Amino acid sequence: MHSSRPYLIRALYQWLLDNDCTPYVVVDAERTGVVVPEQFVQNGQIVLNIGPGAVRELFMENDMVAFNARFSGQPMTVELPIDAIIAIYARENGVGMVFGQEPVMPDDASGAAEAGSDELDERDSHLGAVARTDEESGEGNDDNDDDSRPRKGRPSLKVIK
């Protein structure tokens, strides 16, 4: 599976613009592939305004965010690998999202080839049904005596490793 981070960044960027907010990103400037003005890096991080008025030729793809901007009057092409982006938020009110460490995503092609089948390896995480207690399942409800139909109640998921 692909990382969800680039999709979330693009969605939040558009959402912030739609709400007349200025999107800012916090970047880990010490990550490999990060190209930012070093004079503005503080504690290994840099905060960048990526709003339409601040950048030109914004490029947001699954592996990289890149744009042209001016810093102290000097033009520069900024390159931000997706995994170096720590957060995206609105300057006006701080609303946004901080990204944590993403789990390692199984690779569609290599995972099937290594396992030799379409079944998941026991070590991979997958979703499974969780048995409900009598309280949750509505035990005693005459409307749902057929065990083949799902019982009414609050749905839940459990990650099985």
C-alpha positions, 0 to 999 in steps of 0.5 A: 500500500502507498503511504497515506501521508501525501494524500492527507497533505494534499487534502488538508492543503485544499481544505485550508485554502477553502477555509481562507487559511494560510497553509504552513508546513513543519519540516524535518530539515535534517532528513535526506533529500530536504532542500531548504534555506539553511539560514532559517532552520531552527532546532533541525526544523523549518516552518514554511508558508506554502500558500499560493501567495508565497510560492510558485509552481507548487508540486505535490506528488506522492514522494515529494512536495516542491515549489519555488519561493524567495527567501530574503529576496533570493529565489530558491527551489525548495524540495520536501520529501513527503516523509520529512513533512512533520505537520501541516496547519493553518497560520491563523488558528493552528488547526491542522495535522501532525504526522506521527511515525507511519507503520511499514506498509506491505508492498503489494507486489513483493508481499504476494511474491514472498508469500506465494499466495494472496493470503496474509502472513500471520505476522501482518496486521489485518482486521477481524471481527470482534465478538460482542457481549450479550449487552452489546448484541442486544441479547433477548431482542426477539426481532433478531433471533436469526443467528445468520443476520448481524446483530444490532449494536455498536460496531467495532474493529480489532487489529489482529497481529 
